[in-house]
Amino acid sequence: MAEKTTIRETENDEIPKILAVYPLAFPDEELRPLVSKLLEGEADVLSLSAFRQDALIGHVLFTIFSGEGENDDRAGALLGPLCVLPENQNQGVGIALVRNGFERLDSMGIRQVFVLGDPGYYGRFGFQSERRVLPPYTLPEEWTGAWQSLLLSEATPLAAGQCLLPDTWMQRALWAP
């Protein structure tokens, strides 16, 4: 019988545990500086943690942002990073974190969620290639299709233009291989 996974908003005293999970989940990427800045309050984020018993096994961040339209204030969210401990991957933890995030974001009035990631993975949530709302930097050609979005509920999409992300995300290296 599979152990029950509990998902809840991250508490400040869990940040060291979260920062310990990222290098295990992404041994070839250093995401801790980005995650630290986002969790320290430099941006408006929804931070969710997944637990089995008392052990932290996964984490996801959604950064709330505005679009360029007059009704787009705090209407978008950028999904990422998302991580799950390797021994807990392929058990639905990442899916549960993302779907729980969608429910919370929808209740907050967020209309559209964006992600830069593998279309094969994120397509299972309903993400589709996004061409109207642009990321802060031009993406490399080999990443065609990796910039994706999903409308929550029956929401109206953000206006065409650039997503207005907080400074934490305005590092070209985060948007290039």
Rosetta blueprint (number, residue, H / E / L):
1 M L
2 A L
3 E L
4 K L
5 T E
6 T E
7 I E
8 R E
9 E E
10 T L
11 E L
12 N H
13 D H
14 E H
15 I H
16 P H
17 K H
18 I H
19 L H
20 A H
21 V H
22 Y H
23 P H
24 L H
25 A H
26 F L
27 P L
28 D L
29 E L
30 E L
31 L L
32 R H
33 P H
34 L H
35 V H
36 S H
37 K H
38 L H
39 L H
40 E H
41 G H
42 E H
43 A L
44 D L
45 V E
46 L E
47 S E
48 L E
49 S E
50 A E
51 F E
52 R E
53 Q L
54 D L
55 A E
56 L E
57 I E
58 G E
59 H E
60 V E
61 L E
62 F E
63 T E
64 I E
65 F E
66 S E
67 G L
68 E L
69 G L
70 E L
71 N L
72 D L
73 D L
74 R L
75 A L
76 G E
77 A E
78 L E
79 L E
80 G E
81 P E
82 L E
83 C E
84 V E
85 L L
86 P H
87 E H
88 N H
89 Q L
90 N L
91 Q L
92 G L
93 V H
94 G H
95 I H
96 A H
97 L H
98 V H
99 R H
100 N H
101 G H
102 F H
103 E H
104 R H
105 L H
106 D H
107 S H
108 M L
109 G L
110 I L
111 R L
112 Q E
113 V E
114 F E
115 V E
116 L E
117 G L
118 D L
119 P H
120 G H
121 Y H
122 Y H
123 G H
124 R H
125 F H
126 G L
127 F L
128 Q E
129 S E
130 E L
131 R L
132 R L
133 V E
134 L E
135 P L
136 P L
137 Y L
138 T L
139 L L
140 P L
141 E H
142 E H
143 W H
144 T L
145 G L
146 A L
147 W E
148 Q E
149 S E
150 L E
151 L E
152 L L
153 S L
154 E L
155 A L
156 T L
157 P L
158 L L
159 A L
160 A L
161 G E
162 Q E
163 C L
164 L E
165 L L
166 P L
167 D H
168 T H
169 W H
170 M L
171 Q L
172 R H
173 A H
174 L H
175 W H
176 A L
177 P L
